[in-house]
Amino acid sequence: MKEETLSFFERVYDVVRLIPYGRVTSYGAIARYLGAARSARMVGYAMNASHTRNVPAHRVVNRKGLLTGKFHFDGTKLMQQLLENEGIVIKDNQVRDFESRFWDPAVELNK
């Protein structure tokens, strides 16, 4: 992997580590916060590569609250189980009350 890709992944991991317990954010929100608004897919790649690090990747979902990254966790229900352990209700692979659970790094980290 290129040096700049690794650096971007580390920046993504730094943001993801700040997502509070019981909250979720989206790939796009992280990309926008990092000044790379068109890089939501790269954030997804970073999440896929994060499983050997201390990164709560289960808290990153798509812009509609769908658990699109669930197939990259050991066991097909692990992402859902981790979120439910934090009190987040999941129905049909989607975060219920997504708006109230959503954590926007651009807002929360720029206070």
GUTI-513400 format. One record per atom (N, C-alpha, C): residue in one letter; chain; atom name; x, y, z. Coordinates in steps of 0.1 Angstrom, whole numbers, plus 5000, padded with zeros to 4 digits. Layout:
N
<drennu r="a" c="A" a="CA" X="X" Y="Y" Z="Z"/>
...
END
This chain:
111
<drennu r="m" c="A" a="N" X="5008" Y="4988" Z="5000"/>
<drennu r="m" c="A" a="CA" X="5000" Y="5000" Z="5000"/>
<drennu r="m" c="A" a="C" X="5009" Y="5013" Z="5000"/>
<drennu r="k" c="A" a="N" X="5004" Y="5023" Z="4993"/>
<drennu r="k" c="A" a="CA" X="5012" Y="5035" Z="4993"/>
<drennu r="k" c="A" a="C" X="5012" Y="5042" Z="5006"/>
<drennu r="e" c="A" a="N" X="5023" Y="5050" Z="5008"/>
<drennu r="e" c="A" a="CA" X="5025" Y="5057" Z="5021"/>
<drennu r="e" c="A" a="C" X="5013" Y="5066" Z="5023"/>
<drennu r="e" c="A" a="N" X="5008" Y="5074" Z="5013"/>
<drennu r="e" c="A" a="CA" X="4997" Y="5083" Z="5016"/>
<drennu r="e" c="A" a="C" X="4984" Y="5076" Z="5019"/>
<drennu r="t" c="A" a="N" X="4982" Y="5064" Z="5014"/>
<drennu r="t" c="A" a="CA" X="4970" Y="5055" Z="5017"/>
<drennu r="t" c="A" a="C" X="4971" Y="5051" Z="5032"/>
<drennu r="l" c="A" a="N" X="4983" Y="5047" Z="5036"/>
<drennu r="l" c="A" a="CA" X="4985" Y="5043" Z="5050"/>
<drennu r="l" c="A" a="C" X="4982" Y="5055" Z="5059"/>
<drennu r="s" c="A" a="N" X="4987" Y="5066" Z="5055"/>
<drennu r="s" c="A" a="CA" X="4985" Y="5078" Z="5064"/>
<drennu r="s" c="A" a="C" X="4970" Y="5082" Z="5064"/>
<drennu r="f" c="A" a="N" X="4963" Y="5081" Z="5053"/>
<drennu r="f" c="A" a="CA" X="4949" Y="5083" Z="5053"/>
<drennu r="f" c="A" a="C" X="4942" Y="5074" Z="5063"/>
<drennu r="f" c="A" a="N" X="4945" Y="5061" Z="5062"/>
<drennu r="f" c="A" a="CA" X="4939" Y="5051" Z="5070"/>
<drennu r="f" c="A" a="C" X="4941" Y="5054" Z="5085"/>
<drennu r="e" c="A" a="N" X="4953" Y="5058" Z="5088"/>
<drennu r="e" c="A" a="CA" X="4956" Y="5062" Z="5102"/>
<drennu r="e" c="A" a="C" X="4948" Y="5073" Z="5107"/>
<drennu r="r" c="A" a="N" X="4946" Y="5083" Z="5098"/>
<drennu r="r" c="A" a="CA" X="4937" Y="5095" Z="5101"/>
<drennu r="r" c="A" a="C" X="4923" Y="5090" Z="5104"/>
<drennu r="v" c="A" a="N" X="4918" Y="5081" Z="5095"/>
<drennu r="v" c="A" a="CA" X="4905" Y="5075" Z="5097"/>
<drennu r="v" c="A" a="C" X="4904" Y="5068" Z="5110"/>
<drennu r="y" c="A" a="N" X="4914" Y="5060" Z="5114"/>
<drennu r="y" c="A" a="CA" X="4913" Y="5053" Z="5126"/>
<drennu r="y" c="A" a="C" X="4913" Y="5062" Z="5138"/>
<drennu r="d" c="A" a="N" X="4920" Y="5073" Z="5137"/>
<drennu r="d" c="A" a="CA" X="4921" Y="5083" Z="5148"/>
<drennu r="d" c="A" a="C" X="4907" Y="5089" Z="5150"/>
<drennu r="v" c="A" a="N" X="4899" Y="5092" Z="5140"/>
<drennu r="v" c="A" a="CA" X="4886" Y="5097" Z="5141"/>
<drennu r="v" c="A" a="C" X="4876" Y="5086" Z="5146"/>
<drennu r="v" c="A" a="N" X="4877" Y="5074" Z="5141"/>
<drennu r="v" c="A" a="CA" X="4868" Y="5063" Z="5145"/>
<drennu r="v" c="A" a="C" X="4870" Y="5060" Z="5160"/>
<drennu r="r" c="A" a="N" X="4882" Y="5061" Z="5165"/>
<drennu r="r" c="A" a="CA" X="4885" Y="5059" Z="5179"/>
<drennu r="r" c="A" a="C" X="4877" Y="5069" Z="5188"/>
<drennu r="l" c="A" a="N" X="4873" Y="5080" Z="5183"/>
<drennu r="l" c="A" a="CA" X="4867" Y="5091" Z="5190"/>
<drennu r="l" c="A" a="C" X="4851" Y="5089" Z="5190"/>
<drennu r="i" c="A" a="N" X="4846" Y="5080" Z="5182"/>
<drennu r="i" c="A" a="CA" X="4831" Y="5079" Z="5182"/>
<drennu r="i" c="A" a="C" X="4827" Y="5073" Z="5196"/>
<drennu r="p" c="A" a="N" X="4818" Y="5081" Z="5202"/>
<drennu r="p" c="A" a="CA" X="4814" Y="5076" Z="5216"/>
<drennu r="p" c="A" a="C" X="4806" Y="5063" Z="5216"/>
<drennu r="y" c="A" a="N" X="4807" Y="5056" Z="5227"/>
<drennu r="y" c="A" a="CA" X="4799" Y="5044" Z="5229"/>
<drennu r="y" c="A" a="C" X="4785" Y="5047" Z="5227"/>
<drennu r="g" c="A" a="N" X="4778" Y="5039" Z="5220"/>
<drennu r="g" c="A" a="CA" X="4763" Y="5040" Z="5218"/>
<drennu r="g" c="A" a="C" X="4760" Y="5050" Z="5206"/>
<drennu r="r" c="A" a="N" X="4770" Y="5054" Z="5199"/>
<drennu r="r" c="A" a="CA" X="4768" Y="5063" Z="5187"/>
<drennu r="r" c="A" a="C" X="4774" Y="5057" Z="5175"/>
<drennu r="v" c="A" a="N" X="4769" Y="5062" Z="5163"/>
<drennu r="v" c="A" a="CA" X="4775" Y="5057" Z="5150"/>
<drennu r="v" c="A" a="C" X="4777" Y="5069" Z="5142"/>
<drennu r="t" c="A" a="N" X="4786" Y="5067" Z="5132"/>
<drennu r="t" c="A" a="CA" X="4788" Y="5077" Z="5121"/>
<drennu r="t" c="A" a="C" X="4788" Y="5070" Z="5108"/>
<drennu r="s" c="A" a="N" X="4790" Y="5078" Z="5097"/>
<drennu r="s" c="A" a="CA" X="4790" Y="5072" Z="5084"/>
<drennu r="s" c="A" a="C" X="4804" Y="5074" Z="5078"/>
<drennu r="y" c="A" a="N" X="4806" Y="5066" Z="5067"/>
<drennu r="y" c="A" a="CA" X="4819" Y="5066" Z="5060"/>
<drennu r="y" c="A" a="C" X="4820" Y="5080" Z="5054"/>
<drennu r="g" c="A" a="N" X="4810" Y="5086" Z="5049"/>
<drennu r="g" c="A" a="CA" X="4810" Y="5099" Z="5043"/>
<drennu r="g" c="A" a="C" X="4813" Y="5110" Z="5053"/>
<drennu r="a" c="A" a="N" X="4807" Y="5109" Z="5064"/>
<drennu r="a" c="A" a="CA" X="4810" Y="5119" Z="5075"/>
<drennu r="a" c="A" a="C" X="4824" Y="5120" Z="5079"/>
<drennu r="i" c="A" a="N" X="4830" Y="5108" Z="5080"/>
<drennu r="i" c="A" a="CA" X="4845" Y="5107" Z="5083"/>
<drennu r="i" c="A" a="C" X="4853" Y="5114" Z="5071"/>
<drennu r="a" c="A" a="N" X="4849" Y="5110" Z="5059"/>
<drennu r="a" c="A" a="CA" X="4857" Y="5115" Z="5048"/>
<drennu r="a" c="A" a="C" X="4856" Y="5130" Z="5047"/>
<drennu r="r" c="A" a="N" X="4844" Y="5136" Z="5049"/>
<drennu r="r" c="A" a="CA" X="4842" Y="5150" Z="5049"/>
<drennu r="r" c="A" a="C" X="4850" Y="5157" Z="5060"/>
<drennu r="y" c="A" a="N" X="4850" Y="5151" Z="5072"/>
<drennu r="y" c="A" a="CA" X="4858" Y="5157" Z="5083"/>
<drennu r="y" c="A" a="C" X="4872" Y="5157" Z="5079"/>
<drennu r="l" c="A" a="N" X="4877" Y="5147" Z="5072"/>
<drennu r="l" c="A" a="CA" X="4891" Y="5147" Z="5069"/>
<drennu r="l" c="A" a="C" X="4895" Y="5155" Z="5056"/>
<drennu r="g" c="A" a="N" X="4885" Y="5162" Z="5051"/>
<drennu r="g" c="A" a="CA" X="4887" Y="5171" Z="5040"/>
<drennu r="g" c="A" a="C" X="4888" Y="5163" Z="5026"/>
<drennu r="a" c="A" a="N" X="4882" Y="5151" Z="5026"/>
<drennu r="a" c="A" a="CA" X="4883" Y="5142" Z="5014"/>
<drennu r="a" c="A" a="C" X="4869" Y="5138" Z="5012"/>
<drennu r="a" c="A" a="N" X="4860" Y="5147" Z="5009"/>
<drennu r="a" c="A" a="CA" X="4845" Y="5144" Z="5008"/>
<drennu r="a" c="A" a="C" X="4842" Y="5133" Z="4998"/>
<drennu r="r" c="A" a="N" X="4850" Y="5131" Z="4988"/>
<drennu r="r" c="A" a="CA" X="4847" Y="5121" Z="4978"/>
<drennu r="r" c="A" a="C" X="4854" Y="5107" Z="4981"/>
<drennu r="s" c="A" a="N" X="4858" Y="5106" Z="4993"/>
<drennu r="s" c="A" a="CA" X="4866" Y="5094" Z="4997"/>
<drennu r="s" c="A" a="C" X="4859" Y="5084" Z="5007"/>
<drennu r="a" c="A" a="N" X="4846" Y="5085" Z="5007"/>
<drennu r="a" c="A" a="CA" X="4838" Y="5076" Z="5016"/>
<drennu r="a" c="A" a="C" X="4842" Y="5061" Z="5013"/>
<drennu r="r" c="A" a="N" X="4844" Y="5057" Z="5001"/>
<drennu r="r" c="A" a="CA" X="4848" Y="5044" Z="4998"/>
<drennu r="r" c="A" a="C" X="4862" Y="5040" Z="5004"/>
<drennu r="m" c="A" a="N" X="4871" Y="5050" Z="5004"/>
<drennu r="m" c="A" a="CA" X="4884" Y="5048" Z="5010"/>
<drennu r="m" c="A" a="C" X="4883" Y="5046" Z="5025"/>
<drennu r="v" c="A" a="N" X="4873" Y="5053" Z="5031"/>
<drennu r="v" c="A" a="CA" X="4871" Y="5051" Z="5046"/>
<drennu r="v" c="A" a="C" X="4866" Y="5037" Z="5048"/>
<drennu r="g" c="A" a="N" X="4858" Y="5032" Z="5039"/>
<drennu r="g" c="A" a="CA" X="4853" Y="5018" Z="5039"/>
<drennu r="g" c="A" a="C" X="4865" Y="5008" Z="5038"/>
<drennu r="y" c="A" a="N" X="4874" Y="5011" Z="5029"/>
<drennu r="y" c="A" a="CA" X="4886" Y="5002" Z="5028"/>
<drennu r="y" c="A" a="C" X="4894" Y="5002" Z="5041"/>
<drennu r="a" c="A" a="N" X="4895" Y="5014" Z="5047"/>
<drennu r="a" c="A" a="CA" X="4902" Y="5015" Z="5060"/>
<drennu r="a" c="A" a="C" X="4895" Y="5007" Z="5071"/>
<drennu r="m" c="A" a="N" X="4882" Y="5007" Z="5071"/>
<drennu r="m" c="A" a="CA" X="4875" Y="4999" Z="5081"/>
<drennu r="m" c="A" a="C" X="4877" Y="4984" Z="5078"/>
<drennu r="n" c="A" a="N" X="4877" Y="4980" Z="5066"/>
<drennu r="n" c="A" a="CA" X="4880" Y="4966" Z="5063"/>
<drennu r="n" c="A" a="C" X="4894" Y="4962" Z="5067"/>
<drennu r="a" c="A" a="N" X="4903" Y="4971" Z="5067"/>
<drennu r="a" c="A" a="CA" X="4917" Y="4968" Z="5071"/>
<drennu r="a" c="A" a="C" X="4920" Y="4970" Z="5086"/>
<drennu r="s" c="A" a="N" X="4910" Y="4974" Z="5093"/>
<drennu r="s" c="A" a="CA" X="4912" Y="4978" Z="5107"/>
<drennu r="s" c="A" a="C" X="4911" Y="4967" Z="5118"/>
<drennu r="h" c="A" a="N" X="4908" Y="4955" Z="5114"/>
<drennu r="h" c="A" a="CA" X="4904" Y="4945" Z="5124"/>
<drennu r="h" c="A" a="C" X="4916" Y="4940" Z="5132"/>
<drennu r="t" c="A" a="N" X="4928" Y="4944" Z="5129"/>
<drennu r="t" c="A" a="CA" X="4940" Y="4940" Z="5137"/>
<drennu r="t" c="A" a="C" X="4944" Y="4952" Z="5146"/>
<drennu r="r" c="A" a="N" X="4936" Y="4962" Z="5146"/>
<drennu r="r" c="A" a="CA" X="4939" Y="4974" Z="5154"/>
<drennu r="r" c="A" a="C" X="4928" Y="4976" Z="5164"/>
<drennu r="n" c="A" a="N" X="4930" Y="4985" Z="5173"/>
<drennu r="n" c="A" a="CA" X="4920" Y="4988" Z="5183"/>
<drennu r="n" c="A" a="C" X="4911" Y="4999" Z="5178"/>
<drennu r="v" c="A" a="N" X="4902" Y="4996" Z="5169"/>
<drennu r="v" c="A" a="CA" X="4893" Y="5005" Z="5162"/>
<drennu r="v" c="A" a="C" X="4879" Y="5000" Z="5163"/>
<drennu r="p" c="A" a="N" X="4870" Y="5008" Z="5168"/>
<drennu r="p" c="A" a="CA" X="4856" Y="5003" Z="5169"/>
<drennu r="p" c="A" a="C" X="4848" Y="5005" Z="5155"/>
<drennu r="a" c="A" a="N" X="4853" Y="4997" Z="5146"/>
<drennu r="a" c="A" a="CA" X="4848" Y="4998" Z="5132"/>
<drennu r="a" c="A" a="C" X="4833" Y="4995" Z="5131"/>
<drennu r="h" c="A" a="N" X="4827" Y="4988" Z="5141"/>
<drennu r="h" c="A" a="CA" X="4813" Y="4985" Z="5141"/>
<drennu r="h" c="A" a="C" X="4804" Y="4998" Z="5142"/>
<drennu r="r" c="A" a="N" X="4810" Y="5009" Z="5146"/>
<drennu r="r" c="A" a="CA" X="4803" Y="5021" Z="5148"/>
<drennu r="r" c="A" a="C" X="4802" Y="5029" Z="5135"/>
<drennu r="v" c="A" a="N" X="4807" Y="5024" Z="5124"/>
<drennu r="v" c="A" a="CA" X="4807" Y="5031" Z="5111"/>
<drennu r="v" c="A" a="C" X="4798" Y="5024" Z="5102"/>
<drennu r="v" c="A" a="N" X="4788" Y="5031" Z="5097"/>
<drennu r="v" c="A" a="CA" X="4777" Y="5025" Z="5089"/>
<drennu r="v" c="A" a="C" X="4776" Y="5034" Z="5076"/>
<drennu r="n" c="A" a="N" X="4767" Y="5031" Z="5067"/>
<drennu r="n" c="A" a="CA" X="4765" Y="5039" Z="5055"/>
<drennu r="n" c="A" a="C" X="4756" Y="5051" Z="5059"/>
<drennu r="r" c="A" a="N" X="4754" Y="5060" Z="5049"/>
<drennu r="r" c="A" a="CA" X="4747" Y="5073" Z="5052"/>
<drennu r="r" c="A" a="C" X="4732" Y="5071" Z="5055"/>
<drennu r="k" c="A" a="N" X="4727" Y="5059" Z="5053"/>
<drennu r="k" c="A" a="CA" X="4713" Y="5056" Z="5057"/>
<drennu r="k" c="A" a="C" X="4712" Y="5048" Z="5070"/>
<drennu r="g" c="A" a="N" X="4724" Y="5045" Z="5076"/>
<drennu r="g" c="A" a="CA" X="4724" Y="5037" Z="5088"/>
<drennu r="g" c="A" a="C" X="4724" Y="5022" Z="5086"/>
<drennu r="l" c="A" a="N" X="4727" Y="5018" Z="5074"/>
<drennu r="l" c="A" a="CA" X="4728" Y="5004" Z="5070"/>
<drennu r="l" c="A" a="C" X="4741" Y="4998" Z="5074"/>
<drennu r="l" c="A" a="N" X="4741" Y="4985" Z="5079"/>
<drennu r="l" c="A" a="CA" X="4753" Y="4979" Z="5083"/>
<drennu r="l" c="A" a="C" X="4760" Y="4972" Z="5071"/>
<drennu r="t" c="A" a="N" X="4765" Y="4981" Z="5062"/>
<drennu r="t" c="A" a="CA" X="4771" Y="4976" Z="5050"/>
<drennu r="t" c="A" a="C" X="4784" Y="4969" Z="5052"/>
<drennu r="g" c="A" a="N" X="4791" Y="4972" Z="5063"/>
<drennu r="g" c="A" a="CA" X="4804" Y="4965" Z="5066"/>
<drennu r="g" c="A" a="C" X="4803" Y="4952" Z="5073"/>
<drennu r="k" c="A" a="N" X="4791" Y="4947" Z="5076"/>
<drennu r="k" c="A" a="CA" X="4789" Y="4936" Z="5084"/>
<drennu r="k" c="A" a="C" X="4796" Y="4923" Z="5079"/>
<drennu r="f" c="A" a="N" X="4798" Y="4922" Z="5066"/>
<drennu r="f" c="A" a="CA" X="4804" Y="4910" Z="5061"/>
<drennu r="f" c="A" a="C" X="4819" Y="4909" Z="5063"/>
<drennu r="h" c="A" a="N" X="4825" Y="4920" Z="5068"/>
<drennu r="h" c="A" a="CA" X="4839" Y="4921" Z="5071"/>
<drennu r="h" c="A" a="C" X="4843" Y="4918" Z="5085"/>
<drennu r="f" c="A" a="N" X="4832" Y="4914" Z="5093"/>
<drennu r="f" c="A" a="CA" X="4834" Y="4910" Z="5107"/>
<drennu r="f" c="A" a="C" X="4834" Y="4895" Z="5108"/>
<drennu r="d" c="A" a="N" X="4841" Y="4889" Z="5118"/>
<drennu r="d" c="A" a="CA" X="4840" Y="4875" Z="5120"/>
<drennu r="d" c="A" a="C" X="4826" Y="4872" Z="5124"/>
<drennu r="g" c="A" a="N" X="4819" Y="4863" Z="5117"/>
<drennu r="g" c="A" a="CA" X="4805" Y="4860" Z="5120"/>
<drennu r="g" c="A" a="C" X="4796" Y="4871" Z="5114"/>
<drennu r="t" c="A" a="N" X="4786" Y="4866" Z="5107"/>
<drennu r="t" c="A" a="CA" X="4777" Y="4876" Z="5100"/>
<drennu r="t" c="A" a="C" X="4769" Y="4885" Z="5109"/>
<drennu r="k" c="A" a="N" X="4767" Y="4882" Z="5122"/>
<drennu r="k" c="A" a="CA" X="4760" Y="4890" Z="5131"/>
<drennu r="k" c="A" a="C" X="4768" Y="4898" Z="5141"/>
<drennu r="l" c="A" a="N" X="4781" Y="4897" Z="5140"/>
<drennu r="l" c="A" a="CA" X="4790" Y="4903" Z="5150"/>
<drennu r="l" c="A" a="C" X="4788" Y="4918" Z="5150"/>
<drennu r="m" c="A" a="N" X="4788" Y="4925" Z="5139"/>
<drennu r="m" c="A" a="CA" X="4786" Y="4939" Z="5139"/>
<drennu r="m" c="A" a="C" X="4774" Y="4943" Z="5146"/>
<drennu r="q" c="A" a="N" X="4763" Y="4937" Z="5142"/>
<drennu r="q" c="A" a="CA" X="4750" Y="4939" Z="5148"/>
<drennu r="q" c="A" a="C" X="4750" Y="4937" Z="5164"/>
<drennu r="q" c="A" a="N" X="4756" Y="4926" Z="5168"/>
<drennu r="q" c="A" a="CA" X="4757" Y="4923" Z="5182"/>
<drennu r="q" c="A" a="C" X="4765" Y="4933" Z="5189"/>
<drennu r="l" c="A" a="N" X="4776" Y="4938" Z="5184"/>
<drennu r="l" c="A" a="CA" X="4784" Y="4948" Z="5190"/>
<drennu r="l" c="A" a="C" X="4776" Y="4961" Z="5192"/>
<drennu r="l" c="A" a="N" X="4769" Y="4965" Z="5182"/>
<drennu r="l" c="A" a="CA" X="4761" Y="4977" Z="5183"/>
<drennu r="l" c="A" a="C" X="4749" Y="4975" Z="5193"/>
<drennu r="e" c="A" a="N" X="4743" Y="4964" Z="5193"/>
<drennu r="e" c="A" a="CA" X="4732" Y="4961" Z="5202"/>
<drennu r="e" c="A" a="C" X="4737" Y="4961" Z="5217"/>
<drennu r="n" c="A" a="N" X="4750" Y="4956" Z="5219"/>
<drennu r="n" c="A" a="CA" X="4756" Y="4956" Z="5232"/>
<drennu r="n" c="A" a="C" X="4757" Y="4970" Z="5237"/>
<drennu r="e" c="A" a="N" X="4758" Y="4980" Z="5228"/>
<drennu r="e" c="A" a="CA" X="4759" Y="4994" Z="5232"/>
<drennu r="e" c="A" a="C" X="4745" Y="5001" Z="5233"/>
<drennu r="g" c="A" a="N" X="4735" Y="4993" Z="5231"/>
<drennu r="g" c="A" a="CA" X="4721" Y="4999" Z="5233"/>
<drennu r="g" c="A" a="C" X="4715" Y="5004" Z="5220"/>
<drennu r="i" c="A" a="N" X="4722" Y="5001" Z="5209"/>
<drennu r="i" c="A" a="CA" X="4716" Y="5006" Z="5196"/>
<drennu r="i" c="A" a="C" X="4707" Y="4995" Z="5190"/>
<drennu r="v" c="A" a="N" X="4695" Y="4999" Z="5186"/>
<drennu r="v" c="A" a="CA" X="4685" Y="4990" Z="5181"/>
<drennu r="v" c="A" a="C" X="4688" Y="4988" Z="5166"/>
<drennu r="i" c="A" a="N" X="4689" Y="4976" Z="5161"/>
<drennu r="i" c="A" a="CA" X="4691" Y="4973" Z="5147"/>
<drennu r="i" c="A" a="C" X="4678" Y="4965" Z="5142"/>
<drennu r="k" c="A" a="N" X="4673" Y="4969" Z="5131"/>
<drennu r="k" c="A" a="CA" X="4662" Y="4962" Z="5125"/>
<drennu r="k" c="A" a="C" X="4664" Y="4961" Z="5110"/>
<drennu r="d" c="A" a="N" X="4664" Y="4949" Z="5104"/>
<drennu r="d" c="A" a="CA" X="4667" Y="4947" Z="5090"/>
<drennu r="d" c="A" a="C" X="4680" Y="4953" Z="5086"/>
<drennu r="n" c="A" a="N" X="4690" Y="4950" Z="5094"/>
<drennu r="n" c="A" a="CA" X="4704" Y="4955" Z="5091"/>
<drennu r="n" c="A" a="C" X="4705" Y="4970" Z="5091"/>
<drennu r="q" c="A" a="N" X="4697" Y="4978" Z="5098"/>
<drennu r="q" c="A" a="CA" X="4697" Y="4992" Z="5098"/>
<drennu r="q" c="A" a="C" X="4695" Y="4997" Z="5112"/>
<drennu r="v" c="A" a="N" X="4703" Y="5008" Z="5115"/>
<drennu r="v" c="A" a="CA" X="4702" Y="5014" Z="5128"/>
<drennu r="v" c="A" a="C" X="4689" Y="5021" Z="5129"/>
<drennu r="r" c="A" a="N" X="4681" Y="5018" Z="5140"/>
<drennu r="r" c="A" a="CA" X="4668" Y="5025" Z="5143"/>
<drennu r="r" c="A" a="C" X="4672" Y="5038" Z="5150"/>
<drennu r="d" c="A" a="N" X="4664" Y="5048" Z="5148"/>
<drennu r="d" c="A" a="CA" X="4667" Y="5061" Z="5153"/>
<drennu r="d" c="A" a="C" X="4681" Y="5066" Z="5149"/>
<drennu r="f" c="A" a="N" X="4684" Y="5064" Z="5137"/>
<drennu r="f" c="A" a="CA" X="4697" Y="5067" Z="5131"/>
<drennu r="f" c="A" a="C" X="4701" Y="5082" Z="5134"/>
<drennu r="e" c="A" a="N" X="4691" Y="5091" Z="5132"/>
<drennu r="e" c="A" a="CA" X="4694" Y="5105" Z="5134"/>
<drennu r="e" c="A" a="C" X="4698" Y="5108" Z="5148"/>
<drennu r="s" c="A" a="N" X="4692" Y="5102" Z="5158"/>
<drennu r="s" c="A" a="CA" X="4695" Y="5105" Z="5172"/>
<drennu r="s" c="A" a="C" X="4708" Y="5098" Z="5176"/>
<drennu r="r" c="A" a="N" X="4712" Y="5088" Z="5169"/>
<drennu r="r" c="A" a="CA" X="4724" Y="5080" Z="5172"/>
<drennu r="r" c="A" a="C" X="4736" Y="5085" Z="5164"/>
<drennu r="f" c="A" a="N" X="4734" Y="5094" Z="5154"/>
<drennu r="f" c="A" a="CA" X="4744" Y="5098" Z="5145"/>
<drennu r="f" c="A" a="C" X="4754" Y="5108" Z="5152"/>
<drennu r="w" c="A" a="N" X="4766" Y="5105" Z="5150"/>
<drennu r="w" c="A" a="CA" X="4777" Y="5114" Z="5156"/>
<drennu r="w" c="A" a="C" X="4785" Y="5119" Z="5144"/>
<drennu r="d" c="A" a="N" X="4784" Y="5132" Z="5142"/>
<drennu r="d" c="A" a="CA" X="4791" Y="5139" Z="5131"/>
<drennu r="d" c="A" a="C" X="4804" Y="5145" Z="5136"/>
<drennu r="p" c="A" a="N" X="4816" Y="5139" Z="5131"/>
<drennu r="p" c="A" a="CA" X="4828" Y="5145" Z="5136"/>
<drennu r="p" c="A" a="C" X="4831" Y="5159" Z="5133"/>
<drennu r="a" c="A" a="N" X="4825" Y="5164" Z="5122"/>
<drennu r="a" c="A" a="CA" X="4827" Y="5178" Z="5118"/>
<drennu r="a" c="A" a="C" X="4820" Y="5187" Z="5128"/>
<drennu r="v" c="A" a="N" X="4810" Y="5183" Z="5134"/>
<drennu r="v" c="A" a="CA" X="4803" Y="5191" Z="5144"/>
<drennu r="v" c="A" a="C" X="4809" Y="5188" Z="5158"/>
<drennu r="e" c="A" a="N" X="4810" Y="5176" Z="5162"/>
<drennu r="e" c="A" a="CA" X="4814" Y="5172" Z="5175"/>
<drennu r="e" c="A" a="C" X="4829" Y="5175" Z="5178"/>
<drennu r="l" c="A" a="N" X="4838" Y="5174" Z="5168"/>
<drennu r="l" c="A" a="CA" X="4852" Y="5177" Z="5170"/>
<drennu r="l" c="A" a="C" X="4856" Y="5191" Z="5168"/>
<drennu r="n" c="A" a="N" X="4847" Y="5199" Z="5163"/>
<drennu r="n" c="A" a="CA" X="4850" Y="5213" Z="5160"/>
<drennu r="n" c="A" a="C" X="4843" Y="5222" Z="5170"/>
<drennu r="k" c="A" a="N" X="4840" Y="5217" Z="5181"/>
<drennu r="k" c="A" a="CA" X="4833" Y="5226" Z="5192"/>
<drennu r="k" c="A" a="C" X="4843" Y="5234" Z="5199"/>
END
